[in-house]
Amino acid sequence: MIVAILLILLIAALVGYLLQELQRPPNYPPGPRWLPFVGNTPAIRKLARAAEGQHLAFETLAKQYNSAVIGLKLGREYVVVAMGYPAVREVHSKEVFDGRPNNFFIRLRTMGTRLGVTCTDGPFWTEHRNFVTRHLRQAGYGRKPMQLQIQNELNELIGIVRDLSEEPVWPGSILPTSVINVLWTFTTGSRIARDDERLARLLLLLQNRSKAFDMSGGILSQLPWLRYIAPEWTGYNLLKRFNKELNDFFMITIKKHHEQYSDNKCNDDLIYAYIKEMKEKQHEEGSTFTDLQLTMIILDIFIAGSQTTSITIDLAFMILALMPEIQQKIRDEIDANLQPDELPQQIDRTNLPYTEAFLLEVQRFFHIVPVSGPRRALGDCTLSGYRVPKNATILMGLRTVHMDQDHWGDPEKFRPERFLDTDLKITNTERLIPFGLGRRRCLGELLARSCMFTFMVGILQKFTLHKTENGSDEPCLSLLPGITLSPKPYKIIFRSR
């Protein structure tokens, strides 16, 4: 009898638990029903494969439920997806959405801890973001020193392209090195020669790490317990190896800076500035300035700035080769405002409005980060009238903003003129948000914009871009899916002017 009663109580408790698992929070955004333990994870993965991208899966659900805000449960986490400009702007503007998730996958990204700047929040985030911002300003960020570094890389890039002697090339195979070196100079105070094996190793590590996080991001963030059952299939072991390799790579440079540190070097680069901060705070109880945190800040800078910037320039070159009439307009504008041997710089943007509008359209049209975030709700709150529970994860569908037909009219058409008024002044940019908005706006925005403008204008001063006659090398407007969208490998010809 006692066994039977215990069994009944156990079954009742299990049923109660399952019912609680299946229950949606009050006034939670609309969305599909979920399963116990795994939530919507299997269904979303299946829909993402069919739609060829998770961002398109979310958009499918938005249409199905006729809502700009979708409520899901992925694994054990409540996940809210905001789509369309009003909802996305609300997430960006409300301080309650400034948090970052504190889950297993986020901690795995930073060596098992919550460190760095990108994936932290609260006083820790404020302190370290303020340090990075202050140092970048002292190092000439947004001013002439930054522009000189970018121009130095442009000169080398021009030499690389000229040495190709009109041999077809994929720009994506030569651009990342130039962008990485701009970041490396700001971080370490010196550049790395293009043929240095350290540079090739860093590029390979960052590229492979990005692919690994794309492969395992959904599974490990939603069902982290699978790492015990299938550590290879989930990508857990792969990510652990990449983390160790990147940490070892950066620590070599950090240790060298420690050995060579002196007070008069503290403004030379970010690492020296950070070491100075460490020394000043070493006697403070609970100081958060450590070598591991420095490694994570460096990693954040390279992840945030290297691939997205080089991919955007890559896509700009692809469009220029596909649309020679647009290329001609930009060249005419450049020739009318710059001398042939005059190196372009950021301040030239105001004199080259069509060129600037073209780059804005590249960012809108390709939206290479189709879903941004993740954010964490710091308390119970509302989004577009729906309730968002405390600690829920919030994602933002930027593609739905940049391809909104009601606002743009013809979003599927590549048309730089949409960003120019009748006086040829830049306009209509309030809904172009590739770098985000508000307090978490991308720290590297000025650097990224300057790299895009300087590299593209500098190349067009010296070369014209052409498609090859080989059909297999033809550029394609359809991008490869992933956390960051990227072009399929293609080749173009750079001909000297």
Beta strands, then each sheet from edge to edge (+ up, - down):
strand 1: 69-74
strand 2: 77-83
strand 3: 371-376
strand 4: 381-383
strand 5: 386-388
strand 6: 393-397
strand 7: 463-467
strand 8: 479-480
strand 9: 486-487
strand 10: 492-496
sheet 1: 1+ 2- 6- 3+
sheet 2: 4+ 5-
sheet 3: 7+ 10-
sheet 4: 8+ 9-
end
